[in-house]
Amino acid sequence: MMPWFSPQQLRATFASLAAYICAWLCLFVLVIAPVHANPSQTPSLIEGHWSAMNQPATPMKALPLTGGNFVFNGTLHITQAGDYVIDFKNTSTFAMFKHTVLDSRSLVVTELEGGISSSESNPFTLRHARLLYLEAGNYSLVTTLKTPYLIAQPQPYLDTKAHYQQAIKLGNFIALLCLGVLMGLMAYYIVLALIRRQMVHGMYALFVLGNLFLQGTSLLVFSDTFGIHWFYLSALPILFSNIAYVFFVKGLLNIRKQSNPKLYRWIIYAVAILVLFALWGIYAPNWMMEMARYGVGIFLCLGLACSIYLSSKQNMTARYYLIAILTFFVLGGLTITAQDFTGYTLYVEHMGLIAVTVEALLLSFVLSYQFSELFREKEQVMAALGISEAQIKTDKLTGLPNRIALEVTIQELPKNGSITILDLDRLKYYNDKFGHAYGDKLLCDFSRVMQGKLNGMATLHRLGGDEFAITAHRGDEALIQTLLDETVAHLQANGFELAGVSAGTAFIYEDVDNCSVVMHIADMRMYENKRAHKRAQNEQFY
């Protein structure tokens, strides 16, 4: 039984994984750890509770992910006057919010609005944070939140402006880096789909596009950069990109009804369920994110199951894909189930963005493996057939460059170069009277003698049958004709008394832009000479 991975493949796989792990360790040591190293600078959650807007007296332990209208009542204890920031922990995917800060006399200190659907400008890039100045004292915070759905539980927190400006750098860096990587990979898969005309690459490009819409909307890239505030872009595209991913798995693993009927049925069932999820999400928008979340779980399970099953059947593509889908399954599973994230300025959305980016990068390695396999198979076929590039361009009988080589050579000739088309007269006569072996000897003797006389100043090609061609960088028609006459004389003196050659020469400058025209001119001149020879000779020789 064949091993799952060869030693070379194992080394390459573990090297890639080691590099990936080291990269994230370096990121943690150099960036994440220093940012969170000083506990005295940790932001603080605002004391309070959420409740439904129509039932403000009833606290809620958790907000329903299907959205609604909510209000948060909390208290702020400010020990030192200064600039502060109010933001939300865990998630940034909600439509509208409004912070109202009241002092100890219940007078309004400030009102701050925002959200994905809000046209209010953000003082901090890619953040819902709002800046305010507070004197020392006690304050009340009333936050209203209106959103069709949620990804995780939003929790208001307070931070100093100076610390917040430093803390958000990592999250913004991750967002912009991963979005840039995904855009590049999406363009790559689109080009592959157009060039190779394969649905599998187009489906993955659609999957990446759906995630770009989700993350670009949820992390405020579209609203801050392009002024796009349509909230449903954070879920609606995912309903369809989930379907695209299922078709991608089908194409990548080459799952067909004839060869894998069981897996093919799984694909059909998954597509049917995801279509129902999409229709339900469109019909009931407050369920849109939940349908998208369940859809992610379905295609993750499907991809993992298909890759495990096919890996057991010695499918190497499935085994490489298994590495990618396992990583995606873990990170994606954490993302769709997480409700309370450890960090303050890193959101559940950041985890999802990292999961998709890592999976897309790992899949690019799978694609590279497929390309290398195609190349290896091509090389094996070429070797099995005994074909090399040099042999493809060589005439088997005479060893001369053939018509394929001639087409390449003509393109390299200068303007004063020439091509001479030759027709070896009376080859048919020798084939018919003495047999094809004798005719082949005529061809080989002519090729050997003529190529020797050219001595590198020009190149003799055999086009097939009794047709030859001579290419010369410095076209000297008279010299070539002289060498042809000497070659014919040699043949006539060595067993081929009736041999002859008809030739026609044309120069590249006669049509610089079209070498085919030059060849046609030479061909016509050769036939004119051949007709002249026929008129001059006795018809019995033909």
C-alpha positions as CSV (number, residue, x, y, z in Angstrom):
1,M,0.0,0.0,0.0
2,M,1.3,3.4,-1.0
3,P,2.3,5.7,1.9
4,W,0.3,8.9,2.3
5,F,3.3,11.1,1.7
6,S,6.7,10.5,0.3
7,P,9.7,11.7,2.5
8,Q,10.2,14.6,0.1
9,Q,6.6,15.6,0.3
10,L,6.6,15.3,4.1
11,R,9.7,17.5,4.4
12,A,8.2,20.1,2.1
13,T,4.9,20.1,4.0
14,F,6.4,20.4,7.4
15,A,8.8,23.1,6.2
16,S,5.8,25.1,5.0
17,L,3.9,24.6,8.2
18,A,7.0,25.5,10.3
19,A,7.5,28.7,8.4
20,Y,3.9,29.6,8.9
21,I,4.0,28.9,12.6
22,C,7.3,30.8,13.0
23,A,5.8,33.8,11.2
24,W,2.9,34.0,13.6
25,L,5.2,33.5,16.6
26,C,7.4,36.4,15.4
27,L,4.3,38.5,15.0
28,F,3.2,37.7,18.5
29,V,6.6,38.3,20.1
30,L,7.3,41.6,18.2
31,V,3.9,43.1,17.9
32,I,1.1,41.6,20.0
33,A,3.0,41.0,23.2
34,P,4.5,44.5,23.5
35,V,1.1,46.1,22.9
36,H,-0.5,44.1,25.7
37,A,2.5,43.8,28.0
38,N,1.5,46.7,30.4
39,P,-1.6,45.7,32.4
40,S,-1.9,49.3,33.7
41,Q,-2.8,50.4,30.2
42,T,-5.6,47.8,29.8
43,P,-8.9,49.3,28.8
44,S,-11.9,48.8,31.1
45,L,-15.3,47.5,30.4
46,I,-18.1,49.9,31.2
47,E,-20.2,48.7,34.1
48,G,-23.8,48.2,33.0
49,H,-26.3,46.0,31.2
50,W,-28.1,45.6,27.9
51,S,-31.9,45.5,27.6
52,A,-34.4,45.6,24.8
53,M,-35.5,49.1,24.0
54,N,-39.1,48.3,24.6
55,Q,-38.3,46.7,28.0
56,P,-35.5,48.9,29.5
57,A,-36.0,47.6,33.0
58,T,-35.3,43.9,32.1
59,P,-31.5,43.2,31.8
60,M,-30.4,40.8,29.0
61,K,-27.6,38.4,29.6
62,A,-26.8,38.3,25.9
63,L,-28.1,40.1,22.8
64,P,-29.9,37.9,20.2
65,L,-27.8,37.5,17.1
66,T,-30.9,38.1,15.0
67,G,-30.6,41.7,16.0
68,G,-33.2,44.3,17.1
69,N,-33.3,47.6,19.0
70,F,-31.3,47.6,22.3
71,V,-30.2,50.0,25.0
72,F,-27.2,49.9,27.3
73,N,-27.2,51.7,30.6
74,G,-23.8,52.0,32.3
75,T,-21.7,54.2,34.6
76,L,-18.3,55.8,34.0
77,H,-15.9,56.6,36.9
78,I,-13.3,59.1,35.7
79,T,-10.4,59.7,38.1
80,Q,-8.3,62.0,35.9
81,A,-9.5,64.6,33.3
82,G,-8.4,63.9,29.8
83,D,-9.3,62.6,26.3
84,Y,-11.1,59.3,26.3
85,V,-12.4,56.8,23.8
86,I,-15.6,54.8,23.9
87,D,-15.6,51.7,21.6
88,F,-17.2,48.3,21.4
89,K,-15.4,45.0,22.3
90,N,-15.7,41.7,20.4
91,T,-17.4,42.9,17.1
92,S,-17.8,45.8,14.8
93,T,-20.7,44.5,12.7
94,F,-23.8,46.5,13.7
95,A,-25.8,49.1,11.8
96,M,-26.4,52.2,14.0
97,F,-25.5,53.3,17.6
98,K,-25.7,56.4,19.7
99,H,-23.8,57.1,22.8
100,T,-25.3,59.7,25.2
101,V,-23.1,60.7,28.2
102,L,-24.7,62.4,31.1
103,D,-23.0,64.0,34.2
104,S,-24.0,63.5,37.8
105,R,-26.9,66.0,37.4
106,S,-28.3,64.0,34.4
107,L,-27.3,66.8,32.0
108,V,-26.1,65.7,28.6
109,V,-22.4,66.1,28.2
110,T,-22.2,64.8,24.6
111,E,-24.0,62.6,22.1
112,L,-21.9,60.5,19.7
113,E,-23.3,58.5,16.8
114,G,-22.0,56.0,14.3
115,G,-22.3,52.5,12.8
116,I,-21.9,50.9,9.4
117,S,-25.1,52.4,8.2
118,S,-24.3,55.8,9.6
119,S,-22.8,58.6,7.5
120,E,-21.0,60.1,10.5
121,S,-17.3,60.3,10.0
122,N,-15.0,58.1,12.1
123,P,-12.3,59.8,14.1
124,F,-10.3,56.6,14.1
125,T,-9.8,54.7,10.9
126,L,-11.7,51.4,10.6
127,R,-13.2,51.8,14.1
128,H,-16.5,52.7,15.7
129,A,-14.6,54.5,18.5
130,R,-15.8,57.9,19.5
131,L,-13.6,60.6,21.2
132,L,-14.7,62.7,24.1
133,Y,-13.2,64.9,26.8
134,L,-14.2,64.1,30.4
135,E,-13.4,65.9,33.7
136,A,-12.9,63.8,36.8
137,G,-16.2,62.5,38.2
138,N,-19.0,60.1,37.7
139,Y,-21.1,59.8,34.5
140,S,-23.9,57.8,33.1
141,L,-23.8,56.2,29.6
142,V,-26.8,55.4,27.6
143,T,-26.1,53.6,24.3
144,T,-28.8,52.7,21.8
145,L,-28.0,50.1,19.3
146,K,-30.1,49.3,16.2
147,T,-29.0,46.5,14.0
148,P,-30.7,43.7,11.8
149,Y,-28.2,41.1,13.1
150,L,-24.9,40.6,15.0
151,I,-21.8,38.5,14.7
152,A,-20.8,38.6,18.3
153,Q,-21.7,40.4,21.6
154,P,-20.8,44.1,21.5
155,Q,-19.6,45.4,24.9
156,P,-18.8,49.1,25.4
157,Y,-15.5,49.9,27.0
158,L,-13.5,53.0,27.9
159,D,-9.9,53.7,27.1
160,T,-7.5,56.6,27.1
161,K,-6.9,58.2,23.7
162,A,-3.1,57.8,23.8
163,H,-3.4,54.0,24.6
164,Y,-6.2,53.4,22.1
165,Q,-4.2,55.0,19.3
166,Q,-1.4,52.5,19.9
167,A,-3.7,49.5,20.5
168,I,-5.7,49.7,17.3
169,K,-2.6,49.6,15.1
170,L,-2.3,45.8,15.1
171,G,-5.9,45.2,14.2
172,N,-5.8,47.8,11.4
173,F,-2.6,46.3,10.1
174,I,-4.1,42.8,10.0
175,A,-7.3,44.1,8.3
176,L,-5.4,46.0,5.5
177,L,-2.8,43.3,5.0
178,C,-5.2,40.4,4.8
179,L,-7.7,42.3,2.6
180,G,-4.8,43.2,0.3
181,V,-3.6,39.5,0.1
182,L,-7.2,38.4,-0.6
183,M,-7.6,40.9,-3.4
184,G,-4.4,39.8,-5.0
185,L,-5.4,36.1,-4.7
186,M,-8.8,36.9,-6.1
187,A,-7.3,38.5,-9.2
188,Y,-5.0,35.5,-9.5
189,Y,-7.8,33.1,-9.5
190,I,-9.8,35.2,-11.9
191,V,-6.9,35.2,-14.4
192,L,-6.5,31.4,-14.0
193,A,-10.2,30.9,-14.6
194,L,-10.1,33.0,-17.8
195,I,-6.9,31.4,-19.1
196,R,-7.6,27.8,-18.2
197,R,-11.4,28.1,-18.7
198,Q,-12.0,26.0,-15.5
199,M,-14.9,26.7,-13.2
200,V,-13.0,25.6,-10.1
201,H,-10.8,28.8,-10.2
202,G,-13.8,31.0,-10.9
203,M,-15.7,29.5,-7.9
204,Y,-12.9,30.2,-5.5
205,A,-12.6,33.8,-6.8
206,L,-16.3,34.2,-6.0
207,F,-15.7,32.8,-2.6
208,V,-12.9,35.3,-1.9
209,L,-15.0,38.1,-3.3
210,G,-17.8,37.3,-0.9
211,N,-15.4,37.4,2.0
212,L,-14.0,40.7,0.8
213,F,-17.5,42.2,0.9
214,L,-18.1,40.8,4.4
215,Q,-14.8,41.9,5.9
216,G,-14.6,45.2,4.0
217,T,-18.1,46.1,5.3
218,S,-17.7,44.8,8.8
219,L,-14.3,46.3,9.4
220,L,-15.5,49.7,8.0
221,V,-13.1,49.7,5.0
222,F,-15.9,50.4,2.5
223,S,-17.6,53.0,4.7
224,D,-14.4,54.9,5.6
225,T,-12.8,54.6,2.2
226,F,-15.6,54.5,-0.4
227,G,-18.6,55.9,1.6
228,I,-20.5,52.6,1.1
229,H,-22.9,52.2,4.1
230,W,-25.2,49.3,2.9
231,F,-25.2,47.1,6.0
232,Y,-26.3,43.9,4.3
233,L,-23.1,43.7,2.3
234,S,-21.7,42.2,5.5
235,A,-23.8,39.0,5.1
236,L,-25.7,38.8,1.8
237,P,-22.6,38.0,-0.4
238,I,-21.6,35.2,2.0
239,L,-24.8,33.4,1.4
240,F,-23.7,32.9,-2.3
241,S,-20.0,32.6,-1.7
242,N,-20.7,29.6,0.5
243,I,-22.4,27.9,-2.5
244,A,-19.4,28.8,-4.7
245,Y,-17.0,27.1,-2.2
246,V,-19.0,23.9,-2.5
247,F,-18.6,23.9,-6.3
248,F,-14.9,24.8,-5.7
249,V,-14.4,21.6,-3.6
250,K,-16.2,19.6,-6.3
251,G,-13.9,20.9,-9.0
252,L,-10.6,20.8,-7.0
253,L,-11.1,17.2,-5.9
254,N,-12.6,16.2,-9.2
255,I,-15.8,14.8,-7.6
256,R,-17.9,13.3,-10.4
257,K,-21.1,11.3,-10.3
258,Q,-19.6,8.4,-12.1
259,S,-16.4,8.0,-10.1
260,N,-17.6,9.2,-6.6
261,P,-21.4,8.9,-6.4
262,K,-21.4,9.2,-2.6
263,L,-19.4,12.4,-2.5
264,Y,-21.4,13.7,-5.5
265,R,-24.6,13.3,-3.5
266,W,-23.1,15.1,-0.5
267,I,-22.3,18.0,-2.9
268,I,-25.9,18.1,-4.2
269,Y,-27.4,18.0,-0.7
270,A,-25.0,20.7,0.5
271,V,-25.9,23.0,-2.4
272,A,-29.6,22.4,-1.9
273,I,-29.3,23.4,1.8
274,L,-27.2,26.4,1.1
275,V,-29.7,27.6,-1.6
276,L,-32.5,27.3,1.0
277,F,-30.3,29.3,3.5
278,A,-29.8,32.0,0.9
279,L,-33.5,32.3,0.2
280,W,-34.4,32.3,3.9
281,G,-31.8,35.0,4.5
282,I,-33.2,37.2,1.7
283,Y,-36.7,36.6,2.9
284,A,-35.9,37.3,6.6
285,P,-32.9,39.7,6.7
286,N,-32.5,39.5,10.5
287,W,-31.6,35.8,9.9
288,M,-29.1,36.6,7.1
289,M,-26.0,36.4,9.2
290,E,-27.2,33.2,11.0
291,M,-27.8,31.6,7.6
292,A,-24.3,32.7,6.5
293,R,-22.8,31.3,9.7
294,Y,-24.6,27.9,9.3
295,G,-23.5,27.8,5.7
296,V,-19.9,28.2,6.6
297,G,-20.2,25.3,9.0
298,I,-21.7,23.2,6.3
299,F,-19.0,23.8,3.7
300,L,-16.3,23.4,6.3
301,C,-17.7,20.0,7.3
302,L,-18.2,19.0,3.6
303,G,-14.7,20.0,2.6
304,L,-13.1,18.2,5.5
305,A,-15.2,15.0,4.9
306,C,-14.4,14.9,1.2
307,S,-10.7,15.5,1.7
308,I,-10.4,12.8,4.4
309,Y,-12.3,10.3,2.2
310,L,-10.3,10.9,-0.9
311,S,-7.0,11.1,1.0
312,S,-7.7,7.5,2.1
313,K,-7.9,6.7,-1.7
314,Q,-4.4,7.9,-2.3
315,N,-5.5,11.2,-3.9
316,M,-2.5,13.5,-3.4
317,T,-4.5,16.7,-4.2
318,A,-7.0,15.8,-1.4
319,R,-4.1,15.2,1.0
320,Y,-2.6,18.6,0.4
321,Y,-6.1,20.2,0.5
322,L,-6.6,18.4,3.8
323,I,-3.9,20.5,5.4
324,A,-5.6,23.7,4.2
325,I,-9.2,22.7,5.2
326,L,-8.0,21.5,8.6
327,T,-6.5,24.9,9.3
328,F,-9.6,26.6,8.0
329,F,-11.9,24.2,9.9
330,V,-10.2,25.1,13.2
331,L,-9.9,28.9,12.6
332,G,-13.3,29.1,10.9
333,G,-15.0,27.0,13.5
334,L,-13.7,29.3,16.3
335,T,-14.8,32.4,14.3
336,I,-18.4,31.3,13.8
337,T,-18.8,30.1,17.4
338,A,-16.9,33.0,19.2
339,Q,-19.1,35.5,21.0
340,D,-16.7,37.0,23.5
341,F,-13.2,37.8,22.2
342,T,-10.2,38.1,24.5
343,G,-8.7,41.3,23.1
344,Y,-10.3,44.8,23.0
345,T,-9.2,46.1,19.6
346,L,-9.1,42.7,17.9
347,Y,-12.5,41.6,16.8
348,V,-14.1,38.2,15.8
349,E,-14.1,39.7,12.3
350,H,-10.3,39.8,12.4
351,M,-10.2,36.1,13.3
352,G,-12.4,35.3,10.4
353,L,-10.3,37.4,8.0
354,I,-7.2,35.7,9.2
355,A,-8.9,32.3,8.7
356,V,-9.9,33.0,5.1
357,T,-6.5,34.5,4.2
358,V,-4.5,31.6,5.7
359,E,-6.8,29.1,3.9
360,A,-6.4,31.0,0.6
361,L,-2.6,31.0,0.9
362,L,-2.5,27.3,1.7
363,L,-4.8,26.6,-1.3
364,S,-2.4,28.4,-3.5
365,F,0.2,25.8,-2.5
366,V,-2.3,23.1,-3.4
367,L,-2.7,24.8,-6.8
368,S,1.1,24.9,-7.2
369,Y,1.2,21.2,-6.5
370,Q,-1.4,20.6,-9.2
371,F,0.6,22.6,-11.7
372,S,3.8,20.7,-10.8
373,E,2.0,17.4,-11.2
374,L,0.7,18.4,-14.6
375,F,4.3,19.4,-15.6
376,R,5.7,16.2,-14.2
377,E,3.1,14.1,-16.0
378,K,3.8,15.9,-19.3
379,E,7.5,15.2,-18.8
380,Q,6.8,11.5,-18.1
381,V,4.7,11.2,-21.2
382,M,7.4,12.9,-23.3
383,A,10.0,10.6,-21.8
384,A,7.8,7.5,-22.4
385,L,7.4,8.5,-26.1
386,G,11.1,9.2,-26.4
387,I,10.4,12.8,-27.4
388,S,12.5,15.8,-26.5
389,E,12.3,19.4,-27.8
390,A,15.3,18.8,-30.0
391,Q,13.7,15.6,-31.4
392,I,10.5,17.4,-32.2
393,K,12.4,19.8,-34.4
394,T,14.5,17.1,-36.1
395,D,13.7,15.1,-39.2
396,K,13.9,11.4,-38.2
397,L,15.3,10.1,-41.5
398,T,18.0,12.7,-42.4
399,G,18.7,14.2,-39.0
400,L,18.1,17.7,-40.5
401,P,16.0,20.4,-38.8
402,N,12.4,20.0,-39.9
403,R,9.5,22.2,-40.8
404,I,8.9,23.2,-37.1
405,A,12.5,24.3,-36.8
406,L,12.2,26.2,-40.1
407,E,9.3,28.2,-38.8
408,V,11.4,29.3,-35.8
409,T,14.5,30.0,-37.8
410,I,12.7,32.2,-40.3
411,Q,11.6,34.5,-37.5
412,E,15.2,35.1,-36.6
413,L,16.5,35.9,-40.1
414,P,17.6,39.5,-40.8
415,K,16.2,41.6,-43.7
416,N,19.0,40.5,-46.1
417,G,18.5,36.9,-45.1
418,S,17.1,34.4,-47.6
419,I,15.1,31.2,-47.8
420,T,15.5,28.7,-50.7
421,I,12.9,26.1,-51.3
422,L,14.2,22.9,-52.9
423,D,12.5,20.0,-54.7
424,L,14.7,16.8,-55.2
425,D,13.8,15.7,-58.7
426,R,13.1,12.1,-59.6
427,L,12.8,10.7,-56.0
428,K,9.6,9.0,-57.1
429,Y,11.4,7.3,-60.0
430,Y,14.0,5.8,-57.6
431,N,11.3,4.7,-55.1
432,D,9.2,3.0,-57.8
433,K,12.1,1.3,-59.6
434,F,14.5,0.4,-56.7
435,G,12.4,0.5,-53.6
436,H,11.9,3.1,-50.9
437,A,15.2,2.1,-49.2
438,Y,17.0,3.3,-52.2
439,G,15.0,6.5,-52.3
440,D,15.8,7.1,-48.6
441,K,19.5,6.7,-49.5
442,L,19.1,9.5,-52.1
443,L,17.5,11.7,-49.5
444,C,20.2,11.0,-46.9
445,D,23.1,11.3,-49.4
446,F,21.8,14.7,-50.6
447,S,21.3,15.9,-47.0
448,R,24.8,14.9,-46.0
449,V,26.6,16.3,-49.0
450,M,24.7,19.5,-49.2
451,Q,24.9,20.2,-45.5
452,G,28.7,19.6,-45.6
453,K,29.1,22.1,-48.5
454,L,27.0,24.7,-46.7
455,N,29.5,24.4,-43.8
456,G,27.6,26.6,-41.3
457,M,27.1,29.5,-43.7
458,A,23.4,28.3,-44.1
459,T,21.1,25.7,-42.7
460,L,19.5,22.9,-44.7
461,H,16.0,21.8,-43.6
462,R,13.9,18.8,-44.7
463,L,10.2,19.8,-45.0
464,G,9.0,16.3,-45.9
465,G,9.0,14.0,-48.9
466,D,11.3,15.4,-51.6
467,E,11.0,19.0,-50.2
468,F,13.9,20.8,-48.6
469,A,14.7,24.4,-47.6
470,I,17.9,26.4,-47.0
471,T,17.9,29.5,-44.7
472,A,20.8,31.9,-44.8
473,H,21.5,35.0,-42.7
474,R,23.4,36.5,-45.6
475,G,21.4,35.6,-48.7
476,D,23.8,34.6,-51.6
477,E,21.6,33.1,-54.2
478,A,24.4,32.5,-56.7
479,L,26.6,30.7,-54.1
480,I,23.7,28.5,-52.9
481,Q,22.9,27.5,-56.5
482,T,26.6,26.7,-57.1
483,L,26.7,24.4,-54.1
484,L,23.4,22.7,-55.2
485,D,25.0,22.0,-58.6
486,E,28.1,20.5,-57.0
487,T,25.9,18.3,-54.8
488,V,23.8,17.1,-57.7
489,A,27.0,16.3,-59.6
490,H,28.2,14.3,-56.6
491,L,24.9,12.3,-56.5
492,Q,25.0,11.7,-60.3
493,A,28.5,10.3,-60.0
494,N,27.6,8.0,-57.1
495,G,24.6,5.9,-58.2
496,F,21.9,8.5,-58.9
497,E,22.6,9.5,-62.5
498,L,19.1,11.0,-63.0
499,A,19.1,13.1,-59.8
500,G,18.4,16.8,-59.9
501,V,17.2,19.7,-57.8
502,S,14.8,22.5,-58.6
503,A,15.2,25.6,-56.4
504,G,13.6,29.0,-55.8
505,T,15.0,31.7,-53.6
506,A,13.3,34.7,-51.9
507,F,14.6,37.3,-49.5
508,I,13.2,38.5,-46.2
509,Y,13.1,42.1,-47.3
510,E,10.5,41.2,-50.0
511,D,7.9,41.1,-47.2
512,V,9.5,41.8,-43.8
513,D,6.2,41.7,-41.9
514,N,5.0,38.3,-43.2
515,C,7.5,35.4,-43.5
516,S,4.7,33.2,-44.9
517,V,4.6,35.4,-48.0
518,V,8.4,35.1,-48.4
519,M,8.1,31.3,-48.3
520,H,5.3,31.4,-50.8
521,I,7.4,33.5,-53.2
522,A,10.3,31.1,-52.9
523,D,7.9,28.2,-53.5
524,M,6.5,29.8,-56.6
525,R,10.0,30.4,-58.0
526,M,11.0,26.8,-57.3
527,Y,8.0,25.6,-59.3
528,E,8.9,27.9,-62.2
529,N,12.4,26.3,-62.3
530,K,10.9,22.9,-62.0
531,R,8.7,23.5,-65.0
532,A,11.7,24.8,-66.9
533,H,13.7,21.7,-66.1
534,K,10.8,19.5,-67.4
535,R,10.7,21.4,-70.7
536,A,14.4,20.9,-71.1
537,Q,14.5,17.2,-70.3
538,N,13.1,14.2,-71.9
539,E,9.6,13.4,-70.5
540,Q,10.6,9.7,-70.0
541,F,12.6,10.7,-66.9
542,Y,9.5,11.9,-65.2
